[in-house]
Amino acid sequence: MAERYDCSKTSERMAGLRAAASAVRSGGLVVLPTDTVYGIGADAFDPRAVAALLDAKGRGRHMPSPVLVGSPDALDDLVTDLPDIARKLVEAFWPGALTLVARHQPTLKWDLGDTHGTVAVRMPHHPLTLELLHETGPMAVSSANLTGRPAPEDCDAAQRMLGDSVAVYLDGGPSAALVPSSIVDVTGPTPTLVRAGALTAEQLRTVVPDLAERG
């Protein structure tokens, strides 16, 4: 039976964070609010937990999970060959709705799906999620919906879809925005906007004037 915590209440917030951190460390799944849509998360370094996350969503390995971090300092532990322009994007838009696709460190012992040597990384701008990430370290987090269904705007919608496949639900109220993060690929010679989301190409070009867009 899944546990659910109303994190608008101080006592439940603290208990929920403890329960969620414990679930992640034990290989379980948690649903958490972010600054975009609700996410379903697992320990990024636990292959069984990440596989369970993909299974819960009905998602194949060809759609690997992004990773959320609690600080920009975590980037260098996860990625390699990060260009200076990517660091400028991080300085400008983290925490926030920017996901960077970069080459992951080849020594990392993880399995996020068929990533082809890359990882999508983001630092969210949500205090509850950041608190959890500070307890757990990097988490594999994808939108908390069944594949092909709309991303959930609140915890109720996520729980209706995912049910008891999730150990802990953290209810942080309605999502502030239903627009997903914008994804920029920095693995090539020119940063490329893969998915336009909460950040527009025009906003990103204030930092990266030569930003390309994938057609």
ZIPERA-V825755 format. One record per backbone hydrogen bond with DSSP energy under -1.0 kcal/mol. CO is the residue of the C=O (numbers start at 1). NH is the residue of the N-H. Records with the same first field share a line. If there is no record, write none. Layout:
CO->NH + NH
//
This chain:
3->169
5->7 + 171
6->9
9->13
10->14
11->15
12->16
13->17
14->18
15->19
16->20
17->21
18->22
19->23
20->24
21->25
22->26
23->28
24->27
29->167 + 168
30->41
31->170
32->39
38->144
39->32
40->142
41->30
42->140
43->46
46->50
47->51
48->52
49->53
50->54
51->55
52->56
53->57
54->59
57->147
60->63
61->114
66->141
67->122
68->139
71->74
72->75
75->78 + 79
78->105
83->87
84->88
85->89
86->90
87->91
88->92
89->93
90->94
96->98
97->182
99->184
100->121
101->186
102->119
103->80
105->108
108->110
112->65
113->115
115->118
117->104
119->102
120->67
121->100
122->69
123->96
126->130
127->131
128->132
129->133
130->134
132->136
133->137
138->44
139->68
140->42
142->40
143->145
146->149
152->38
153->175
154->158
155->159
156->160
157->161
158->162
159->163
162->165
163->166
167->3
168->31
169->5
171->7
180->198
182->99
183->194 + 195
184->101
185->192
191->212
192->185
193->214
195->183
199->197
200->204
201->205
203->206
204->207 + 208
208->211
212->193
//
